[in-house]
Amino acid sequence: MIRLPSIAFLIGLMAGFDPAIAQNPPAAPRPARPAPPTRDPHTPGYVTAKDLPDGANAPVKEDGNFILGPTHNPAPEMTAQEGVPQGDVFNFTMESADSKIYPGIAREANTFGAADPNDPAKLVVTTSHSASYTRRVAVYVPKQYVPGTAAPFIVGADGPDRALFTALDNLIAQHRVPVMIAISIGNGSGDAQGSQRGLEYDTMSGLYAEFVEKEVLPLVEKQYHVKLTKDPEGRATMGGSSGGSCALIMAWHHPELYHRVLTYSGTYVNQQWPSSPQTPHGAWEFHEHLIPDSPAKPLRIWMEVGDRDLFNPNVMRDNMHDWVVANENMAKVLAAKGYHYQFVFARNAGHTDRAVKQQTLPEALEYVWQGYPVAGPKN
């Protein structure tokens, strides 16, 4: 059933998900994973990028590759400002029993997967089973929204995301982004292969976008008396880690629904489960085959990765679990195909780094919404 809205704000989106390991019963506890190495953005083979002054963000009207300095102070737009209208935030929950698309799975606790002996790029998970979940959703409606008009909107993963709502309050008031609604959707629990979250975010198909379109957005419109635009130019996706790869997966498989994508530490690695013969390397396929081998799609993309982002040469030994290399490769193929994109390499930053998000989110949102009318909603 759908539970009625609660009053309290809920937890933010960038909580540092993605241990990136699936699960099967182990003989003994796994050793602690070593800390990721610090990568140099000028490493041979990485994209050529412009070093920015420490504390500066990439210009919002420029495509290309940029390197942030090591100091990450929060942008003023990430704090509520006196005199700035604050949007309304409505919270509700969705039960797995009510979903026709995601009835729910879970992986048994403290279990780990094993590489397929016939294919080290495939992880075998034997402890995933049917399980119920409760999903939390938050809807942000700005004060400037005119009831009855078709509003642009952004869909965020791993929500609810209070930081996004604060940034939008300030950016909308400053006329730097359109008057938009934000739908911040919690995952169905767990992480990586064999989990509900992994099934939703790491699967290389249009299914999650279809879930949002068929089961989430109609509830938002009905319960909160808003109208969401059907124009893909007025629709954006965002997320961090697997939520980031999910954001691109949504737009890639449904460009008729979404044209704008924003990702932090995108999991463009081999983490899909169950395996698919069409995309055997999961989201690694984006830079390995899909983007290079496909006509350019009408997408505008903002991406970030940290110099200490995840590096997980796990039991698969497939050389497809380095988040920095994956994002660097993404920048290469997007540039080669002529996409409008901005890639930010952040020094002194970990996976879905909170300080980096606090510094960059306002400019990232402004970049992603370039070209869309700011004066009013586009029908």
C-alpha positions in Angstrom: 0.0 0.0 0.0 1.0 3.6 -0.3 1.6 5.4 3.0 0.6 9.0 3.4 3.3 11.7 3.5 5.3 12.2 6.6 6.6 15.6 7.8 10.3 14.9 8.4 13.0 15.2 5.8 14.7 11.9 5.2 18.3 10.9 4.7 20.4 12.3 1.8 21.2 10.5 -1.4 25.0 10.3 -1.4 25.7 7.9 1.5 28.6 6.1 -0.1 26.9 3.0 -1.4 28.5 0.3 -3.6 30.8 -2.1 -1.8 30.7 -3.6 -5.3 30.9 -7.2 -4.2 28.1 -9.8 -4.6 27.6 -12.7 -2.3 27.7 -16.5 -1.8 28.5 -18.4 1.5 32.3 -18.0 2.3 34.4 -20.5 4.1 35.9 -17.7 6.2 35.4 -13.9 6.6 37.0 -11.9 3.9 40.0 -9.8 4.7 39.5 -6.0 4.9 39.7 -4.3 1.5 42.8 -2.1 1.2 42.2 1.6 0.8 41.9 2.7 -2.8 45.1 4.2 -4.3 45.3 7.9 -5.0 45.2 8.4 -8.7 46.9 11.2 -10.7 44.6 12.8 -13.2 47.6 13.3 -15.5 48.3 9.6 -15.7 49.2 8.4 -19.3 46.0 7.1 -20.9 43.7 9.4 -18.9 41.9 12.2 -20.7 43.5 15.6 -21.1 41.9 17.8 -18.5 42.1 21.5 -17.4 43.4 22.1 -13.8 41.2 24.5 -12.0 42.3 26.9 -9.2 41.8 25.3 -5.8 38.2 25.8 -4.7 36.9 26.6 -8.2 34.3 24.7 -10.1 34.1 24.0 -13.8 32.5 26.7 -15.9 28.8 25.9 -16.3 28.8 26.7 -20.0 31.9 24.7 -21.1 32.0 21.1 -22.2 35.1 19.0 -21.5 37.3 17.6 -18.7 38.3 19.5 -15.6 40.3 18.8 -12.4 39.2 20.2 -9.1 41.8 21.2 -6.5 42.0 19.4 -3.1 39.9 21.9 -1.1 36.2 21.3 -1.1 34.2 24.0 0.6 30.4 23.9 0.4 28.8 26.3 -2.1 26.6 28.9 -0.5 23.7 27.5 -2.5 23.9 24.3 -0.3 22.7 26.2 2.7 19.2 27.6 3.2 19.4 31.4 2.6 17.3 34.0 4.4 14.5 35.4 2.1 14.7 32.5 -0.4 11.4 30.7 -0.8 11.6 27.1 0.4 9.8 24.4 -1.6 7.4 21.9 0.0 8.8 18.4 0.5 6.4 15.5 0.8 7.4 12.0 1.9 5.7 8.7 1.2 6.5 5.0 1.0 5.9 2.3 -1.5 5.5 -1.4 -0.7 7.0 -4.1 -2.8 3.8 -6.0 -2.7 2.2 -3.3 -4.8 4.8 -3.3 -7.5 4.2 -5.3 -10.7 7.8 -4.6 -11.8 9.9 -5.1 -8.7 8.2 -7.6 -6.3 11.5 -7.7 -4.3 14.6 -9.8 -3.8 17.4 -9.8 -1.2 20.7 -11.5 -0.7 21.4 -13.4 2.6 23.5 -11.4 5.0 27.2 -12.2 5.2 27.2 -14.2 2.0 29.4 -13.7 -1.0 29.4 -14.6 -4.7 32.0 -16.5 -6.6 33.5 -16.1 -10.1 32.1 -18.4 -12.7 35.1 -20.8 -13.4 34.2 -20.7 -17.1 33.9 -16.9 -17.2 35.8 -14.7 -14.7 33.7 -11.7 -15.7 30.5 -13.4 -14.4 29.7 -13.6 -10.7 27.6 -16.5 -9.5 25.2 -15.6 -6.6 23.3 -18.5 -5.0 21.8 -16.8 -1.9 19.5 -14.3 -3.5 15.8 -14.9 -2.8 12.4 -13.3 -2.9 12.0 -10.7 -0.1 9.7 -7.7 0.6 10.9 -4.1 1.0 9.6 -0.7 1.7 10.7 2.1 -0.6 10.9 5.8 0.6 10.2 8.6 -1.8 10.4 12.4 -1.4 8.8 14.9 -3.7 10.1 18.5 -3.8 7.7 21.1 -5.2 9.1 24.7 -5.4 7.1 27.6 -4.2 7.3 29.1 -7.7 5.5 26.1 -9.3 2.2 27.2 -11.0 -0.4 24.6 -10.4 -1.7 23.0 -13.6 1.4 23.8 -15.6 3.7 21.0 -16.9 6.9 21.3 -14.9 10.4 20.0 -15.8 11.7 17.6 -13.2 14.7 15.6 -12.0 14.6 12.0 -10.7 17.2 11.1 -8.2 18.4 7.7 -7.0 19.2 6.6 -3.4 16.9 9.2 -2.0 15.5 11.1 -0.4 18.0 13.9 -0.9 17.7 16.9 1.2 20.9 18.5 -0.3 19.3 18.5 -3.7 16.2 20.3 -2.4 18.2 23.0 -0.7 20.3 23.6 -3.9 17.1 23.9 -6.0 15.6 26.4 -3.6 18.5 28.7 -4.2 19.2 28.0 -7.8 15.5 28.5 -8.8 15.4 31.8 -6.9 18.5 33.0 -8.7 17.0 32.0 -12.1 19.9 29.7 -12.8 17.8 26.6 -13.4 14.1 26.1 -14.4 11.4 25.9 -11.8 11.5 22.2 -11.5 10.1 19.4 -9.3 12.4 16.8 -7.8 11.4 13.2 -7.2 14.0 11.5 -5.0 13.4 7.8 -4.9 14.9 5.4 -2.3 16.3 2.1 -3.5 14.7 -1.3 -2.6 17.4 -2.2 -0.1 20.7 -4.1 -0.2 23.6 -3.5 -2.5 25.3 -4.9 -5.6 24.7 -8.3 -7.1 21.8 -10.3 -5.7 20.2 -7.4 -4.0 17.1 -5.3 -4.9 19.2 -2.2 -5.2 21.6 -3.9 -7.5 18.8 -5.3 -9.6 17.3 -1.9 -10.0 20.4 0.2 -10.6 23.0 -2.1 -12.3 20.8 -3.9 -14.8 21.5 -2.7 -18.3 17.9 -2.3 -19.5 15.1 0.2 -19.5 13.2 -1.6 -16.7 14.0 0.9 -13.9 13.0 3.9 -16.1 9.8 2.0 -16.9 9.2 1.4 -13.2 9.6 5.1 -12.5 7.3 6.1 -15.4 4.5 3.6 -14.6 4.6 3.3 -10.8 6.2 6.4 -9.3 5.4 9.4 -11.5 1.6 8.8 -11.7 1.5 8.6 -7.9 3.4 11.9 -7.6 1.0 13.7 -10.0 -2.1 12.3 -8.3 -1.1 12.8 -4.7 0.5 16.2 -4.9 -1.5 17.7 -7.7 1.4 18.5 -10.0 1.8 18.0 -13.7 5.1 16.6 -15.0 6.3 17.4 -18.5 6.4 14.7 -21.1 9.2 16.6 -23.0 12.5 14.7 -22.6 14.4 18.0 -22.7 12.6 18.8 -19.4 13.5 15.6 -17.7 16.7 14.8 -15.9 18.2 11.9 -13.9 20.8 11.9 -11.2 22.6 9.6 -8.8 25.8 8.4 -7.2 27.7 5.1 -7.5 25.3 2.5 -8.9 22.6 5.2 -8.7 24.8 7.2 -11.1 25.1 4.3 -13.6 21.3 3.9 -13.2 20.8 7.5 -14.1 22.6 7.0 -17.4 21.0 3.6 -18.0 17.6 5.3 -17.7 18.4 7.9 -20.4 20.3 5.6 -22.6 17.5 3.1 -22.9 14.8 5.7 -22.9 16.0 8.9 -24.6 12.4 9.6 -25.4 11.9 10.1 -21.7 15.2 11.7 -20.5 17.9 13.9 -22.0 19.9 15.1 -19.0 22.1 13.1 -16.7 24.1 13.9 -13.6 26.4 11.3 -11.9 28.8 11.2 -9.0 31.3 8.3 -9.0 29.2 6.4 -11.6 29.5 2.6 -11.4 30.4 2.2 -15.0 32.0 -1.2 -14.1 31.0 -4.9 -14.5 28.4 -5.2 -11.7 25.3 -6.4 -13.5 23.5 -9.4 -12.1 22.0 -11.6 -13.5 24.4 -11.6 -16.5 23.0 -10.7 -19.9 24.4 -11.9 -23.2 23.6 -8.5 -24.8 25.7 -6.7 -22.2 27.9 -9.3 -20.6 30.2 -6.7 -18.9 27.3 -4.7 -17.4 27.8 -0.9 -17.3 31.4 -1.3 -18.4 29.8 -1.9 -21.8 28.9 1.8 -22.0 32.5 2.8 -22.8 33.6 -0.6 -24.1 31.0 -0.9 -26.8 27.7 0.9 -26.5 28.7 4.5 -26.8 31.5 4.0 -29.3 29.4 1.7 -31.5 26.1 3.6 -31.4 24.9 6.9 -33.0 25.1 9.7 -30.6 22.0 10.2 -28.5 20.5 13.6 -27.5 22.0 13.5 -24.0 23.7 16.1 -21.9 25.9 14.5 -19.2 27.7 15.7 -16.1 30.1 13.2 -14.4 32.4 13.3 -11.4 35.0 10.8 -10.0 37.4 11.1 -7.0 41.1 10.5 -7.0 40.6 7.9 -4.3 37.5 6.4 -5.8 36.8 2.7 -5.7 39.3 0.2 -7.0 38.1 -3.3 -6.4 40.1 -6.1 -8.2 37.8 -8.6 -6.6 37.5 -12.3 -6.9 36.3 -11.9 -10.5 39.8 -10.6 -11.7 38.2 -9.2 -14.7 40.0 -5.8 -14.9 36.6 -4.1 -15.0 36.3 -2.8 -11.4 38.2 0.4 -11.3 35.8 3.3 -10.9 38.4 6.0 -12.0 39.4 4.1 -15.1 35.7 3.5 -15.9 34.9 7.2 -15.6 38.0 8.3 -17.5 37.0 5.9 -20.3 33.5 7.4 -20.3 34.9 10.9 -20.9 37.0 9.5 -23.8 34.1 7.9 -25.6 31.7 10.8 -25.0 34.2 13.2 -26.4 34.9 11.0 -29.5 31.1 10.9 -30.2 30.6 14.6 -29.8 28.4 14.6 -26.8 27.7 17.6 -24.6 29.4 16.4 -21.4 31.4 17.7 -18.5 33.8 15.4 -16.6 35.1 16.5 -13.2 38.1 14.7 -11.6 38.2 15.7 -7.9 41.5 15.6 -6.0 41.4 14.6 -2.3 38.1 12.8 -2.8 36.7 9.4 -2.2 33.7 7.6 -3.5 30.5 9.7 -3.8 32.4 12.2 -1.8 30.1 14.4 0.3 32.4 17.4 0.4 32.7 17.3 -3.4 29.0 17.2 -3.8 28.6 20.1 -1.5 31.0 22.1 -3.6 29.9 21.1 -7.1 26.1 20.3 -7.1 24.9 23.8 -7.9 27.1 24.2 -10.9 26.5 20.6 -12.0 22.7 21.2 -12.0 23.2 24.5 -13.9 25.4 22.7 -16.5 22.9 19.8 -16.9 20.0 22.3 -17.5 21.9 24.4 -20.1 19.6 25.1 -23.1 16.3 24.7 -21.2 14.2 27.9 -20.7 14.6 29.2 -17.2 11.9 31.9 -17.3 9.1 29.4 -17.0 8.0 25.7 -17.5 8.2 24.2 -21.0 5.0 22.3 -21.9 
